[in-house]
Amino acid sequence: MDNVAFESSREPELRRQARDKAIADAREKANGLATAFGAALGPVYSINSLRSGFDDGYGATTLDRVEVTGSRLRRPAYLQPTVEYTERVSAVFELKR
């Protein structure tokens, strides 16, 4: 088989969740840095969506090692397909002293 692609019927919801988590992460990191420098976050100055992503496939895609034994092969296991959505944001905040 060739060109197999997986999709989710929940794509809009999953993308929104990924974006919300990216925003929360950016705000948390900015707040931690501001606090470390003795400041507080002010209003947002600018926001950029850096890159949205989509990845699909079957489980692990790397071969870590090959082990040769004299035993019989195990029956193949079905790997569950995965779909991953990523969102990245960059935000610039004004600082309060």
CORNOR-V904023 format. One record per residue. N is the residue number from 1. SS is DSSP state (A for helix, B for strand, O for the rest). PHI is phi in whole degrees, -180 to 180 (NA if undefined). Layout:
# CORNOR-V904023
n: [N/N]
ss: [SS/SS]
phi: [PHI/PHI]
This chain:
# CORNOR-V904023
n: [1/2/3/4/5/6/7/8/9/10/11/12/13/14/15/16/17/18/19/20/21/22/23/24/25/26/27/28/29/30/31/32/33/34/35/36/37/38/39/40/41/42/43/44/45/46/47/48/49/50/51/52/53/54/55/56/57/58/59/60/61/62/63/64/65/66/67/68/69/70/71/72/73/74/75/76/77/78/79/80/81/82/83/84/85/86/87/88/89/90/91/92/93/94/95/96/97]
ss: [O/O/O/O/O/O/O/O/O/O/A/A/A/A/A/A/A/A/A/A/A/A/A/A/A/A/A/A/A/A/A/A/A/A/A/A/O/O/O/B/B/B/B/B/B/B/B/B/B/B/B/B/B/B/B/B/B/B/O/O/O/O/O/O/O/O/O/O/O/O/O/O/O/O/O/O/O/O/O/O/B/B/B/B/B/B/B/B/B/B/B/B/B/B/B/B/O]
phi: [NA/-140/58/-86/-129/-109/-134/-121/-71/-103/-52/-59/-67/-66/-65/-64/-63/-63/-65/-61/-69/-65/-65/-61/-65/-63/-65/-64/-66/-63/-64/-63/-67/-61/-62/-62/-96/76/-127/-132/-70/-102/-69/-72/-92/-154/-136/-133/-90/-78/-169/-96/-136/-148/-141/-137/165/-113/38/-71/-116/-112/-103/-83/-163/-121/-121/-102/-130/-88/-85/-72/-72/-74/-65/-64/-101/-79/-92/-73/-69/-124/-132/-129/-112/-125/-134/-130/-129/-127/-128/-112/-111/-76/-110/-105/-94]
